[in-house]
Amino acid sequence: MPSPIVIETKRLILREWNESDAAFLLELNSNPEVVKYTGDPPFASLKAAQNFIQAYDHYQKHGYGRWLCVLKENAMPIGWCGLKWDKDEKLIDLGYRFLESHWNQGFATEAGFASLVVGFDHFGMKEIICRAMKLNLPSFRVMEKMGFKYLKDGQCALHDARYYRLGREEFEVFWPRETWPSKVTYSVST
């Protein structure tokens, strides 16, 4: 089984979910504005959120996944961000979701950027895709801030979506290390 990765940015720590995060995930997915463009239904109960976490096997299968984002200053969870292997479309997807109270503060960009660093630097990924429903304009702005470029229109979770792409070479040109907006460190537990 791959060792857990912990990622640190200027304001955030990104880590694997655990069962104690179920109440937070229930809260996050219970806000209709948060799940409006995701295609995901809210969890029906705390037990459903716990079951989701227990069944989430991305860390074990791939070494990466969606990571819980917590504020460094007080360890409060504010959302999640990370990479996911989409076996149906055969692509690596960057996704993010944050509490509405933490929108428009740069957290999605900061966490997304950190996920890209780990994906390209640690896992050697060649390209990462980011998708959003066509009406989710704020998400497109986040993607573009990270260097993603429009790839195509398509379907995601049975909804009309736009796909954006970022290759490793484009990332290195768009984000030379000396210009990184936030120092990103990650450690792998042994």
GROMACS elastic network, one bead per residue, 0.5 to 0.9 nm:
[ bonds ]
;  ai    aj funct       b0    kb
    1    59     6  0.83585   500
    1    60     6  0.54038   500
    1    61     6  0.74694   500
    1    62     6  0.89244   500
    1    63     6  0.79240   500
    2     5     6  0.89097   500
    2    59     6  0.71836   500
    2    60     6  0.59421   500
    2    61     6  0.77862   500
    2    62     6  0.74704   500
    2    63     6  0.51637   500
    2    64     6  0.87202   500
    2   188     6  0.89605   500
    3    59     6  0.84627   500
    3    60     6  0.83354   500
    3    63     6  0.69835   500
    3   188     6  0.59419   500
    3   189     6  0.53808   500
    3   190     6  0.59605   500
    4    15     6  0.79293   500
    4    16     6  0.70952   500
    4    59     6  0.74040   500
    4    60     6  0.88236   500
    4    63     6  0.70936   500
    4    64     6  0.81237   500
    4   187     6  0.82210   500
    4   188     6  0.56894   500
    4   189     6  0.55253   500
    4   190     6  0.80432   500
    5    14     6  0.84339   500
    5    15     6  0.66631   500
    5    16     6  0.74819   500
    5    63     6  0.78245   500
    5    64     6  0.76113   500
    5   186     6  0.65549   500
    5   187     6  0.55907   500
    5   189     6  0.64971   500
    6    13     6  0.70441   500
    6    14     6  0.58476   500
    6    16     6  0.75449   500
    6    67     6  0.87348   500
    6   185     6  0.83444   500
    6   186     6  0.54481   500
    6   187     6  0.54313   500
    6   188     6  0.66217   500
    6   189     6  0.80305   500
    7    12     6  0.81118   500
    7    13     6  0.56316   500
    7    15     6  0.65369   500
    7    67     6  0.89215   500
    7   114     6  0.72542   500
    7   115     6  0.81859   500
    7   118     6  0.81791   500
    7   184     6  0.70241   500
    7   185     6  0.57658   500
    7   187     6  0.66639   500
    8    11     6  0.78016   500
    8    12     6  0.58621   500
    8    14     6  0.63574   500
    8    15     6  0.88985   500
    8    72     6  0.84944   500
    8   114     6  0.78767   500
    8   183     6  0.80026   500
    8   184     6  0.57126   500
    8   185     6  0.52279   500
    8   186     6  0.60678   500
    8   187     6  0.86977   500
    9    12     6  0.51717   500
    9    13     6  0.64380   500
    9    14     6  0.83528   500
    9    72     6  0.86930   500
    9   110     6  0.73571   500
    9   111     6  0.76175   500
    9   114     6  0.69979   500
    9   182     6  0.60113   500
    9   183     6  0.57160   500
    9   185     6  0.67240   500
    9   186     6  0.88770   500
   10    13     6  0.86278   500
   10    72     6  0.81396   500
   10   110     6  0.84044   500
   10   181     6  0.89946   500
   10   182     6  0.56844   500
   10   183     6  0.63424   500
   10   184     6  0.75644   500
   11    70     6  0.85055   500
   11    71     6  0.59796   500
   11    72     6  0.55253   500
   11    73     6  0.73872   500
   11   107     6  0.83094   500
   11   110     6  0.84025   500
   11   182     6  0.87489   500
   12    69     6  0.62612   500
   12    70     6  0.55850   500
   12    72     6  0.51053   500
   12    73     6  0.83281   500
   12    75     6  0.86399   500
   12   107     6  0.81321   500
   12   110     6  0.81893   500
   12   111     6  0.74099   500
   13    68     6  0.79815   500
   13    69     6  0.57713   500
   13    70     6  0.53401   500
   13    71     6  0.64321   500
   13    72     6  0.60394   500
   13    75     6  0.81705   500
   13   111     6  0.86706   500
   14    66     6  0.89611   500
   14    67     6  0.53840   500
   14    68     6  0.53840   500
   14    70     6  0.64656   500
   14    71     6  0.89911   500
   14    80     6  0.78429   500
   14    81     6  0.78359   500
   14    82     6  0.86234   500
   14   111     6  0.75761   500
   14   114     6  0.87259   500
   14   115     6  0.88197   500
   15    66     6  0.85137   500
   15    68     6  0.53193   500
   15    69     6  0.68378   500
   15    70     6  0.82154   500
   16    59     6  0.76705   500
   16    64     6  0.85451   500
   16    65     6  0.77085   500
   16    66     6  0.72597   500
   16    68     6  0.59986   500
   17    20     6  0.80996   500
   17    21     6  0.62930   500
   17    22     6  0.85034   500
   17    53     6  0.68533   500
   17    56     6  0.88964   500
   17    66     6  0.79650   500
   17    67     6  0.63179   500
   17    68     6  0.57407   500
   18    21     6  0.56214   500
   18    22     6  0.76065   500
   18    50     6  0.86517   500
   18    53     6  0.65901   500
   18    54     6  0.79583   500
   19    22     6  0.56136   500
   19    23     6  0.87467   500
   19    49     6  0.85583   500
   19    50     6  0.58400   500
   19    51     6  0.86722   500
   19    53     6  0.62877   500
   19    54     6  0.71559   500
   20    23     6  0.71680   500
   20    24     6  0.83600   500
   20    50     6  0.82720   500
   21    24     6  0.53411   500
   21    25     6  0.63171   500
   21    26     6  0.86925   500
   21    49     6  0.85957   500
   21    50     6  0.81092   500
   21    53     6  0.83238   500
   21    68     6  0.83232   500
   21    77     6  0.83873   500
   22    25     6  0.51310   500
   22    26     6  0.60884   500
   22    27     6  0.86078   500
   22    46     6  0.63741   500
   22    47     6  0.79956   500
   22    48     6  0.84979   500
   22    49     6  0.51187   500
   22    50     6  0.51935   500
   22    51     6  0.87190   500
   22    52     6  0.84845   500
   22    53     6  0.72090   500
   23    26     6  0.50625   500
   23    27     6  0.62370   500
   23    28     6  0.86631   500
   23    46     6  0.61234   500
   23    49     6  0.73641   500
   23    50     6  0.82493   500
   24    27     6  0.50322   500
   24    28     6  0.60930   500
   24    29     6  0.86165   500
   24    49     6  0.89712   500
   24    77     6  0.71992   500
   24    78     6  0.84399   500
   24    79     6  0.85121   500
   25    29     6  0.60484   500
   25    30     6  0.83293   500
   25    43     6  0.82365   500
   25    46     6  0.87104   500
   25    49     6  0.65848   500
   25    50     6  0.89721   500
   25    79     6  0.81333   500
   25    80     6  0.89744   500
   26    29     6  0.53968   500
   26    30     6  0.59923   500
   26    42     6  0.72617   500
   26    43     6  0.58593   500
   26    44     6  0.82150   500
   26    45     6  0.71418   500
   26    46     6  0.62565   500
   26    48     6  0.84507   500
   26    49     6  0.59932   500
   27    30     6  0.51318   500
   27    31     6  0.69268   500
   27    42     6  0.88787   500
   27    43     6  0.88456   500
   27    99     6  0.86126   500
   28    31     6  0.60161   500
   28    34     6  0.70008   500
   28    35     6  0.83265   500
   28    42     6  0.85101   500
   28    78     6  0.83785   500
   28    79     6  0.72559   500
   28    97     6  0.81879   500
   28    98     6  0.72394   500
   28    99     6  0.59303   500
   28   100     6  0.85434   500
   29    32     6  0.74603   500
   29    34     6  0.66336   500
   29    35     6  0.60878   500
   29    40     6  0.81543   500
   29    41     6  0.75124   500
   29    43     6  0.65537   500
   29    99     6  0.89312   500
   30    33     6  0.88177   500
   30    34     6  0.78606   500
   30    35     6  0.77402   500
   30    41     6  0.84652   500
   30    42     6  0.51770   500
   30    43     6  0.70309   500
   30    44     6  0.88414   500
   31    34     6  0.53202   500
   31    35     6  0.66121   500
   31    36     6  0.84869   500
   31    42     6  0.79403   500
   31    99     6  0.82510   500
   31   100     6  0.81219   500
   32    35     6  0.53660   500
   32    36     6  0.56282   500
   32    42     6  0.81828   500
   33    36     6  0.50433   500
   33    37     6  0.81225   500
   33   100     6  0.74204   500
   34    37     6  0.75529   500
   34    38     6  0.80081   500
   34    97     6  0.71231   500
   34    98     6  0.71917   500
   34    99     6  0.68791   500
   34   100     6  0.64635   500
   35    38     6  0.51119   500
   35    39     6  0.69898   500
   35    40     6  0.63465   500
   35    41     6  0.72903   500
   35    42     6  0.74888   500
   35    97     6  0.83301   500
   36    39     6  0.72111   500
   36    40     6  0.83231   500
   36   136     6  0.88378   500
   37    40     6  0.82733   500
   37   132     6  0.73420   500
   37   133     6  0.59307   500
   37   134     6  0.87245   500
   37   135     6  0.76070   500
   37   136     6  0.63218   500
   37   159     6  0.89978   500
   38    41     6  0.83579   500
   38    97     6  0.89901   500
   38   132     6  0.76941   500
   38   133     6  0.74442   500
   38   156     6  0.89705   500
   38   157     6  0.78236   500
   39   133     6  0.88191   500
   39   156     6  0.83624   500
   39   157     6  0.58456   500
   39   158     6  0.78338   500
   39   159     6  0.75328   500
   40    43     6  0.88452   500
   40   157     6  0.82728   500
   41    44     6  0.84354   500
   42    45     6  0.86998   500
   43    46     6  0.73599   500
   43    47     6  0.86520   500
   43    48     6  0.58646   500
   43    49     6  0.59455   500
   43    52     6  0.89353   500
   44    47     6  0.80972   500
   44    48     6  0.60970   500
   44    49     6  0.79343   500
   45    48     6  0.51206   500
   45    49     6  0.65797   500
   45    50     6  0.87463   500
   46    49     6  0.51468   500
   46    50     6  0.62378   500
   46    51     6  0.86198   500
   47    51     6  0.60526   500
   47    52     6  0.85361   500
   48    51     6  0.50131   500
   48    52     6  0.61555   500
   48    53     6  0.87357   500
   49    52     6  0.50286   500
   49    53     6  0.63683   500
   49    54     6  0.87114   500
   50    53     6  0.51942   500
   50    54     6  0.62039   500
   50    55     6  0.86410   500
   51    54     6  0.50498   500
   51    55     6  0.60951   500
   51    56     6  0.84934   500
   52    55     6  0.52271   500
   52    56     6  0.60310   500
   53    56     6  0.51068   500
   53    57     6  0.84851   500
   54    57     6  0.79073   500
   56    59     6  0.77634   500
   56    60     6  0.87877   500
   56    65     6  0.89338   500
   57    60     6  0.54191   500
   57    61     6  0.61266   500
   57    62     6  0.84206   500
   57    65     6  0.85494   500
   58    61     6  0.50993   500
   58    62     6  0.56121   500
   58    63     6  0.68992   500
   58    64     6  0.63168   500
   58    65     6  0.53215   500
   58    66     6  0.81524   500
   58    84     6  0.73113   500
   58    85     6  0.79405   500
   59    62     6  0.55192   500
   59    65     6  0.55635   500
   59    66     6  0.85226   500
   60    63     6  0.57811   500
   60    64     6  0.79694   500
   61    64     6  0.81722   500
   62    65     6  0.75009   500
   62    84     6  0.86908   500
   62    85     6  0.79311   500
   63   123     6  0.86328   500
   64    67     6  0.81403   500
   64    82     6  0.76411   500
   64    83     6  0.63755   500
   64    84     6  0.72952   500
   64    85     6  0.88969   500
   64   119     6  0.83379   500
   64   123     6  0.87600   500
   65    81     6  0.84075   500
   65    82     6  0.56076   500
   65    84     6  0.52222   500
   65    85     6  0.79875   500
   66    80     6  0.63009   500
   66    81     6  0.52867   500
   66    83     6  0.56628   500
   66    84     6  0.66827   500
   66    94     6  0.84998   500
   66    95     6  0.74550   500
   66    96     6  0.79888   500
   67    79     6  0.86269   500
   67    80     6  0.53853   500
   67    81     6  0.53561   500
   67    82     6  0.54235   500
   67    83     6  0.82287   500
   67   115     6  0.88800   500
   68    77     6  0.69196   500
   68    78     6  0.79680   500
   68    79     6  0.60987   500
   68    81     6  0.66131   500
   68    82     6  0.84267   500
   69    75     6  0.89531   500
   69    76     6  0.84168   500
   69    77     6  0.57224   500
   69    78     6  0.59256   500
   69    79     6  0.52336   500
   69    81     6  0.67805   500
   69    98     6  0.85254   500
   69   107     6  0.88645   500
   69   111     6  0.74725   500
   70    73     6  0.87684   500
   70    74     6  0.80374   500
   70    75     6  0.52352   500
   70    76     6  0.51633   500
   70    78     6  0.57618   500
   70    79     6  0.72843   500
   70    80     6  0.83984   500
   71    74     6  0.58238   500
   71    76     6  0.53549   500
   71    77     6  0.64030   500
   71    78     6  0.71026   500
   72    75     6  0.54473   500
   72    76     6  0.78635   500
   73    76     6  0.81007   500
   74    77     6  0.89409   500
   77    80     6  0.82715   500
   77    99     6  0.88811   500
   78    97     6  0.87206   500
   78    98     6  0.57255   500
   78    99     6  0.55702   500
   78   100     6  0.89214   500
   78   101     6  0.85135   500
   78   102     6  0.68968   500
   78   107     6  0.89138   500
   79    96     6  0.74901   500
   79    97     6  0.54627   500
   79    99     6  0.58377   500
   79   102     6  0.85518   500
   79   107     6  0.89342   500
   79   108     6  0.87276   500
   80    95     6  0.81789   500
   80    96     6  0.56140   500
   80    97     6  0.54292   500
   80    98     6  0.63201   500
   80   108     6  0.86703   500
   80   111     6  0.83079   500
   81    94     6  0.73840   500
   81    95     6  0.55819   500
   81    97     6  0.64265   500
   81    98     6  0.83282   500
   81   108     6  0.73880   500
   81   111     6  0.62056   500
   81   112     6  0.63799   500
   81   115     6  0.74171   500
   82    93     6  0.81368   500
   82    94     6  0.55867   500
   82    95     6  0.56560   500
   82    96     6  0.65709   500
   82   111     6  0.77804   500
   82   112     6  0.68264   500
   82   114     6  0.87062   500
   82   115     6  0.55657   500
   82   116     6  0.83716   500
   83    92     6  0.64434   500
   83    93     6  0.55067   500
   83    95     6  0.64609   500
   83   115     6  0.68593   500
   83   116     6  0.83099   500
   83   119     6  0.75893   500
   83   128     6  0.83791   500
   84    91     6  0.82681   500
   84    92     6  0.55087   500
   84    93     6  0.51155   500
   84    94     6  0.65299   500
   84    95     6  0.76496   500
   85    88     6  0.89243   500
   85    89     6  0.87813   500
   85    90     6  0.71432   500
   85    91     6  0.59250   500
   85    93     6  0.63248   500
   86    89     6  0.56202   500
   86    90     6  0.55239   500
   86    91     6  0.53663   500
   86    92     6  0.60607   500
   86    93     6  0.68197   500
   87    91     6  0.70450   500
   87    92     6  0.87740   500
   88    91     6  0.81880   500
   89    92     6  0.88270   500
   91   127     6  0.83835   500
   91   128     6  0.72642   500
   91   129     6  0.69072   500
   92   125     6  0.84814   500
   92   127     6  0.74694   500
   92   128     6  0.52796   500
   92   129     6  0.59534   500
   92   130     6  0.83512   500
   93   128     6  0.58931   500
   93   130     6  0.54042   500
   93   131     6  0.73601   500
   94   112     6  0.72273   500
   94   115     6  0.77224   500
   94   116     6  0.80368   500
   94   128     6  0.66983   500
   94   129     6  0.61818   500
   94   130     6  0.50713   500
   94   131     6  0.77538   500
   95   112     6  0.77589   500
   95   130     6  0.66620   500
   95   131     6  0.77220   500
   95   132     6  0.88602   500
   96   108     6  0.64152   500
   96   111     6  0.81435   500
   96   112     6  0.72484   500
   97   108     6  0.75438   500
   98   101     6  0.81538   500
   98   102     6  0.64708   500
   98   103     6  0.67979   500
   98   107     6  0.81059   500
   98   108     6  0.73590   500
   99   102     6  0.54677   500
   99   103     6  0.68916   500
  100   103     6  0.53043   500
  100   104     6  0.88983   500
  101   104     6  0.87888   500
  102   105     6  0.61866   500
  102   106     6  0.85177   500
  102   107     6  0.73210   500
  103   106     6  0.74206   500
  103   107     6  0.73740   500
  103   108     6  0.79351   500
  104   107     6  0.76873   500
  104   108     6  0.85262   500
  104   138     6  0.89225   500
  105   108     6  0.81305   500
  105   109     6  0.89591   500
  106   109     6  0.53333   500
  106   110     6  0.60663   500
  106   111     6  0.85962   500
  106   142     6  0.84685   500
  107   110     6  0.50054   500
  107   111     6  0.59466   500
  107   112     6  0.81744   500
  108   111     6  0.52868   500
  108   112     6  0.57327   500
  108   113     6  0.82866   500
  108   139     6  0.88624   500
  108   142     6  0.69696   500
  109   112     6  0.50186   500
  109   113     6  0.58577   500
  109   114     6  0.84901   500
  109   142     6  0.57645   500
  109   143     6  0.77008   500
  109   145     6  0.70602   500
  109   146     6  0.65101   500
  110   113     6  0.52229   500
  110   114     6  0.63046   500
  110   115     6  0.87308   500
  110   146     6  0.87608   500
  110   181     6  0.79507   500
  110   182     6  0.72112   500
  111   114     6  0.50731   500
  111   115     6  0.61966   500
  111   116     6  0.86613   500
  112   115     6  0.50190   500
  112   116     6  0.62247   500
  112   117     6  0.87050   500
  112   142     6  0.85959   500
  112   143     6  0.85333   500
  112   146     6  0.74493   500
  113   116     6  0.50510   500
  113   117     6  0.63026   500
  113   118     6  0.88009   500
  113   146     6  0.62497   500
  113   180     6  0.89382   500
  113   181     6  0.87529   500
  113   182     6  0.85785   500
  113   184     6  0.85954   500
  114   117     6  0.50722   500
  114   118     6  0.63663   500
  114   119     6  0.85637   500
  114   182     6  0.83319   500
  114   183     6  0.86215   500
  114   184     6  0.59226   500
  114   185     6  0.82535   500
  114   186     6  0.89183   500
  115   118     6  0.52057   500
  115   119     6  0.60042   500
  115   120     6  0.85772   500
  116   120     6  0.59719   500
  116   121     6  0.80525   500
  116   128     6  0.78534   500
  116   146     6  0.87919   500
  116   168     6  0.89770   500
  116   171     6  0.83850   500
  117   120     6  0.54093   500
  117   121     6  0.55137   500
  117   122     6  0.75707   500
  117   171     6  0.88759   500
  117   184     6  0.74919   500
  118   121     6  0.51906   500
  118   122     6  0.50260   500
  118   123     6  0.66045   500
  118   124     6  0.84570   500
  118   184     6  0.86713   500
  118   185     6  0.87190   500
  118   186     6  0.74941   500
  119   122     6  0.58877   500
  119   123     6  0.50710   500
  119   124     6  0.63606   500
  119   125     6  0.56733   500
  119   126     6  0.87622   500
  119   127     6  0.88546   500
  119   128     6  0.81224   500
  120   123     6  0.58182   500
  120   126     6  0.69045   500
  120   127     6  0.79343   500
  120   128     6  0.86633   500
  120   167     6  0.87217   500
  120   168     6  0.61137   500
  120   171     6  0.85495   500
  121   124     6  0.55882   500
  121   125     6  0.77807   500
  121   168     6  0.89017   500
  122   125     6  0.82812   500
  124   168     6  0.83694   500
  125   128     6  0.73042   500
  125   167     6  0.83519   500
  125   168     6  0.70672   500
  126   166     6  0.87089   500
  126   167     6  0.57637   500
  126   168     6  0.52827   500
  126   169     6  0.81726   500
  127   165     6  0.69762   500
  127   166     6  0.56076   500
  127   168     6  0.57700   500
  127   169     6  0.88031   500
  128   148     6  0.88587   500
  128   164     6  0.85397   500
  128   165     6  0.59644   500
  128   166     6  0.54632   500
  128   167     6  0.63818   500
  128   168     6  0.81651   500
  129   148     6  0.81423   500
  129   151     6  0.87981   500
  129   163     6  0.67254   500
  129   164     6  0.56405   500
  129   166     6  0.64353   500
  129   167     6  0.86722   500
  130   140     6  0.89816   500
  130   143     6  0.71101   500
  130   148     6  0.77122   500
  130   162     6  0.84350   500
  130   163     6  0.59175   500
  130   164     6  0.51365   500
  130   165     6  0.63491   500
  130   166     6  0.82630   500
  131   139     6  0.86376   500
  131   140     6  0.84830   500
  131   143     6  0.88461   500
  131   156     6  0.74581   500
  131   161     6  0.65624   500
  131   162     6  0.56702   500
  131   164     6  0.61210   500
  131   165     6  0.87588   500
  132   135     6  0.81069   500
  132   136     6  0.62998   500
  132   137     6  0.85549   500
  132   139     6  0.67263   500
  132   140     6  0.73172   500
  132   156     6  0.75839   500
  132   160     6  0.84949   500
  132   161     6  0.53380   500
  132   162     6  0.56912   500
  132   163     6  0.68956   500
  132   164     6  0.86747   500
  133   136     6  0.54811   500
  133   137     6  0.84853   500
  133   139     6  0.88035   500
  133   155     6  0.83657   500
  133   156     6  0.73201   500
  133   159     6  0.64671   500
  133   160     6  0.57560   500
  133   162     6  0.62853   500
  133   163     6  0.89572   500
  134   137     6  0.71646   500
  134   140     6  0.88064   500
  134   153     6  0.84806   500
  134   159     6  0.84042   500
  134   160     6  0.60346   500
  134   162     6  0.58094   500
  135   138     6  0.88385   500
  135   160     6  0.87909   500
  135   161     6  0.82524   500
  136   139     6  0.56236   500
  136   140     6  0.68933   500
  136   161     6  0.89065   500
  137   140     6  0.51927   500
  137   141     6  0.65931   500
  137   142     6  0.89645   500
  138   141     6  0.51679   500
  138   142     6  0.64898   500
  138   143     6  0.88455   500
  139   142     6  0.50889   500
  139   143     6  0.63042   500
  139   144     6  0.87354   500
  140   143     6  0.50289   500
  140   144     6  0.62051   500
  140   145     6  0.86324   500
  140   148     6  0.88916   500
  140   162     6  0.85667   500
  140   164     6  0.84506   500
  141   144     6  0.51499   500
  141   145     6  0.61816   500
  141   146     6  0.87428   500
  142   145     6  0.51523   500
  142   146     6  0.64746   500
  142   147     6  0.89501   500
  142   148     6  0.88588   500
  143   146     6  0.52475   500
  143   147     6  0.65398   500
  143   148     6  0.53099   500
  143   149     6  0.78364   500
  143   164     6  0.74480   500
  144   147     6  0.50219   500
  144   148     6  0.50195   500
  144   149     6  0.65626   500
  144   150     6  0.86319   500
  144   164     6  0.86249   500
  145   148     6  0.74483   500
  146   166     6  0.87560   500
  146   171     6  0.84032   500
  146   174     6  0.83561   500
  146   175     6  0.85127   500
  147   165     6  0.86518   500
  147   166     6  0.67163   500
  147   170     6  0.77116   500
  147   171     6  0.66920   500
  147   174     6  0.62278   500
  147   175     6  0.80394   500
  148   151     6  0.88952   500
  148   164     6  0.56806   500
  148   165     6  0.52707   500
  148   167     6  0.84440   500
  148   170     6  0.86713   500
  148   171     6  0.84089   500
  149   163     6  0.86010   500
  149   164     6  0.52114   500
  149   165     6  0.54518   500
  149   166     6  0.65337   500
  150   153     6  0.86088   500
  150   162     6  0.73912   500
  150   163     6  0.62337   500
  150   165     6  0.64220   500
  151   162     6  0.75871   500
  151   163     6  0.54118   500
  151   165     6  0.58531   500
  152   161     6  0.86485   500
  152   162     6  0.59797   500
  152   163     6  0.52750   500
  152   164     6  0.70672   500
  153   160     6  0.73442   500
  153   161     6  0.57759   500
  153   163     6  0.59467   500
  153   164     6  0.89724   500
  154   159     6  0.82290   500
  154   160     6  0.59819   500
  154   161     6  0.52582   500
  154   162     6  0.60588   500
  154   163     6  0.69202   500
  155   158     6  0.56170   500
  155   159     6  0.52847   500
  155   161     6  0.53155   500
  155   162     6  0.79092   500
  155   163     6  0.89422   500
  156   159     6  0.53002   500
  156   160     6  0.65405   500
  156   161     6  0.58250   500
  156   162     6  0.84769   500
  156   163     6  0.89623   500
  157   160     6  0.85066   500
  157   161     6  0.88397   500
  158   161     6  0.88332   500
  166   169     6  0.83835   500
  166   170     6  0.63811   500
  166   171     6  0.64974   500
  167   170     6  0.52427   500
  167   171     6  0.61225   500
  167   172     6  0.87188   500
  168   171     6  0.50728   500
  168   172     6  0.63235   500
  168   173     6  0.87930   500
  169   172     6  0.51774   500
  169   173     6  0.63446   500
  169   174     6  0.85909   500
  170   173     6  0.50937   500
  170   174     6  0.58982   500
  170   175     6  0.82263   500
  171   174     6  0.50627   500
  171   175     6  0.56505   500
  171   176     6  0.79473   500
  172   175     6  0.51579   500
  172   176     6  0.53666   500
  172   177     6  0.76745   500
  173   176     6  0.58102   500
  175   178     6  0.80162   500
  175   179     6  0.61513   500
  175   180     6  0.60469   500
  175   181     6  0.87141   500
  176   179     6  0.55235   500
  176   180     6  0.67371   500
  177   180     6  0.53842   500
  178   181     6  0.89054   500
  179   182     6  0.86809   500
  180   183     6  0.66543   500
  180   184     6  0.84718   500
